[in-house]
Amino acid sequence: MPASVVLYDADTSLRPLIRHAWAEVLGHNEFGDEDVFSSIGGTAPAEVKVMRLVSHAVGEKLPIYLLAHHPTVALLDKAVRQSLADDV
């Protein structure tokens, strides 16, 4: 887990952060922004780990189901930024 919290807002792309979390949890970075998490080795326990990392990095607790409902980097980026905007 990152040592410090970096705050993001609804206008900041989270794709680099999400890619990093996926790579850390999956143990590889052989995926694109449109690849479905489960098709590249993602499991339910891995979803929990990814969402914990992303939540920590943005400084806000995000629902675990976001990754299940938005299973690509691109979709998850949009969903997390929308969640951050809704909380403002």
N, C-alpha and C positions, 0 to 999 in steps of 0.2 A: 504494500500500500504506500502511496506517496507520503513523504515525510511532512509536507506542508499542504494546506488547503489552498487551492487556486479558485477564486470565485469567478463564475461565468454568469452571463445574463442571456436573455432571450435572443439577443441579436448576434451573439458570438457563436460561430460554428463550433460544434463539439465533436466533429468527425475525427480530428487527430486524437482527442482524448478517448473517444469510444474505440477507435482502432487500437490504441495502446492497451486499453483494458481487455479487449478481446484477445490480443496477442499474448498478454501476460497470463490470462486464464487458460487459453487454449494451448499455449506453448508453441505457437507458430504464428506467422503473419502472412500466410499464403491465402489471402482472401481479398475481395474487393468490396466496395461500398454497397453493392447490390446483392452480395451473397447472403443467403439465409443462414443464420447462426447454427441451426441444427444440422444443416447440410455440410458444415465444415468442421464438425466434431463437437458442437455445443450440446450440452445436456442441461437438464433442469438444475442440478446443483451448480453448474457453471454459470447459468443465468443469474443465480443468486450472487455469486462472487462478482460477476461483471457489474451488476447493479449496485453492489456495495462500493466497488471502486469508483464508479461514476458518481454515486451519491456523495462520497467523501470528497471527490475532486471539485464538485460544484457547490459543496457546503450545504446541501439540502437533502433530506431523506426522500428518495424517489420510490414509487411503488415497484416491486419486483416484476409485476405483470407487464410493465412497459416493454421489456425485451420480448416476451412471449407474443405480445400483440403487435410489436413493431420489430420484426426479426432481422432487419438489415441495418448496417451502419447508417445509411441515409435515412431510413424511416425512424430509427431510434434517435438520431440527431434532432429531427423535426419534433418528435414527441417529447423529448426532454426539454427542448427550448420552449415548447408550448406549455409544459408543466411549470417551468420557471416563470413564464409570463403570467400564468394564471395565479401564481402565488404572490405576485406583486401587489 
